[in-house]
């Protein structure tokens, strides 16, 4: 590879890393536990301020369609990596159909989804901190799930506001 091409590739890679680490929706820097699930992570002060302004308090919850590409699926398959979910009803001052963007981890016994951004229909994206949860072990993945994926028994969950990921 020529030194000019190497330099261009290096600059491009550096730019991508800089963009990823400055974004509010990145999962970079999240330490993983021994079972592959994400470890603790603090919410940014910007996300906390934004959630207060939106009247979203820790513990508030609203139903979401987990994957915008699999709405209503009886057995959706989630993949490690980014996810786009959709609010089913209003949530604080957020309208139904607001998109929630986050990250999925499927390595542990249950799926872990952390939301880092919200995108209302007529607004810009902004940072938030929320997690997807269901009671009674319903985020547990099917035994049919292959590595890097999680087959669930339904397409909805609740997005809960948090002040830190634990």
C-alpha positions as a printed Julia matrix, in Angstrom:
166×3 Matrix{Float64}:
   0.0     0.0    0.0
   1.43    3.4   -0.9
   2.23    5.85   1.89
  -0.32    8.31   0.45
  -3.06    5.67   0.54
  -2.01    4.59   4.04
  -2.21    8.19   5.22
  -5.69    8.65   3.69
  -6.95    5.39   5.27
  -5.5     6.41   8.62
  -7.15    9.84   8.46
 -10.47    8.28   7.49
 -10.27    5.75  10.33
  -9.34    8.51  12.79
 -12.28   10.62  11.64
 -14.66    7.68  12.05
 -13.37    6.96  15.56
 -13.69   10.64  16.49
 -17.26   10.8   15.19
 -18.23    7.58  16.97
 -16.79    8.62  20.31
 -18.32   12.11  20.22
 -21.82   10.86  19.41
 -24.38   10.46  22.18
 -25.58    7.15  20.74
 -22.32    5.23  20.7
 -21.7     2.2   22.83
 -17.93    2.51  22.54
 -16.22    2.46  25.87
 -18.85    0.21  27.44
 -17.07   -2.5   29.38
 -18.48   -6.0   29.01
 -19.06   -8.43  31.86
 -17.78  -12.02  31.65
 -21.13  -13.18  30.16
 -20.92  -10.56  27.38
 -23.53   -8.19  28.8
 -22.65   -4.51  29.12
 -21.28   -3.22  32.41
 -22.22   -0.02  34.23
 -22.29    3.21  32.26
 -23.09    6.76  33.35
 -25.64    8.93  31.55
 -24.3    12.21  30.27
 -25.28   15.42  32.02
 -26.74   16.58  28.7
 -29.04   13.52  28.6
 -30.13   14.12  32.21
 -30.93   17.81  31.47
 -32.8    16.86  28.31
 -34.89   14.24  30.11
 -35.82   16.74  32.85
 -36.92   19.23  30.18
 -39.03   16.51  28.54
 -40.64   15.65  31.89
 -39.14   12.15  31.87
 -38.33   10.95  35.38
 -36.31    7.92  36.42
 -38.68    4.94  36.45
 -41.12    6.39  33.92
 -41.93    3.83  31.24
 -43.77    3.52  27.95
 -44.33    0.65  25.51
 -42.15    0.48  22.43
 -42.03   -1.65  19.32
 -38.55   -3.07  19.79
 -37.48   -3.11  16.15
 -38.9    -0.64  13.64
 -38.25   -3.23  10.93
 -40.22   -6.01  12.64
 -43.35   -4.28  13.99
 -45.91   -6.77  15.26
 -43.69   -9.79  14.69
 -44.57  -12.76  16.91
 -40.93  -13.87  17.16
 -38.64  -10.99  16.19
 -34.92  -11.62  15.84
 -32.68   -8.94  17.32
 -29.01   -8.66  16.41
 -26.02   -7.37  18.36
 -25.53   -3.74  17.42
 -27.69   -0.7   16.76
 -31.47   -0.73  17.1
 -34.32    1.63  16.21
 -37.43    1.29  18.36
 -40.72    3.23  18.17
 -42.81    4.65  21.03
 -46.37    3.32  20.93
 -47.89    6.19  22.98
 -46.89    9.63  24.25
 -44.07    9.56  26.8
 -43.52   12.68  28.9
 -43.65   15.35  26.22
 -42.49   12.92  23.5
 -45.12   11.98  20.93
 -46.07    8.47  19.92
 -43.98    7.38  16.91
 -40.83    8.97  18.37
 -37.86    6.83  17.43
 -35.5     5.59  20.15
 -31.99    4.68  19.03
 -29.72    2.44  21.01
 -27.62   -0.67  21.23
 -28.48   -4.38  21.62
 -26.36   -7.01  23.36
 -27.42  -10.65  22.99
 -24.52  -12.51  24.65
 -26.07  -13.05  28.07
 -29.13  -15.1   29.0
 -31.38  -12.1   28.33
 -31.28   -9.39  25.72
 -29.97   -6.01  26.93
 -31.11   -2.87  25.09
 -29.9     0.58  26.05
 -31.33    3.69  24.41
 -29.05    6.69  23.92
 -31.08    8.97  21.62
 -34.66    9.98  20.88
 -35.91   11.41  17.57
 -39.41   12.9   17.7
 -41.32   13.18  14.39
 -40.83   16.95  13.97
 -37.58   17.56  15.83
 -33.88   16.85  15.93
 -32.34   13.88  17.74
 -31.28   14.43  21.34
 -29.65   12.32  24.07
 -31.62   10.24  26.57
 -30.94    7.27  28.83
 -33.45    4.42  28.86
 -33.5     0.62  28.86
 -35.92   -1.92  27.43
 -37.48   -4.2   30.05
 -40.26   -6.72  30.43
 -41.37   -8.48  33.58
 -41.44  -12.21  34.16
 -38.25  -12.99  32.23
 -39.79  -12.06  28.89
 -36.58  -10.53  27.5
 -35.03  -13.98  27.73
 -33.92  -15.15  24.32
 -35.19  -18.34  22.74
 -32.97  -21.46  22.83
 -33.2   -21.31  19.0
 -31.13  -18.08  19.04
 -27.78  -18.3   17.3
 -24.67  -16.41  18.54
 -25.04  -12.67  17.98
 -28.83  -12.9   17.77
 -31.81  -13.16  20.09
 -35.2   -14.52  19.09
 -37.86  -13.1   21.41
 -41.48  -14.08  22.05
 -42.96  -10.72  21.11
 -42.15   -7.42  19.48
 -42.89   -5.01  22.34
 -41.26   -4.06  25.63
 -41.27   -1.06  27.93
 -38.62    1.65  27.68
 -37.7     2.76  31.22
 -35.95    6.05  31.93
 -32.72    5.63  33.93
 -30.09    8.02  35.27
 -27.29    5.46  34.76
 -26.98    2.05  33.16
 -26.23   -0.67  35.71
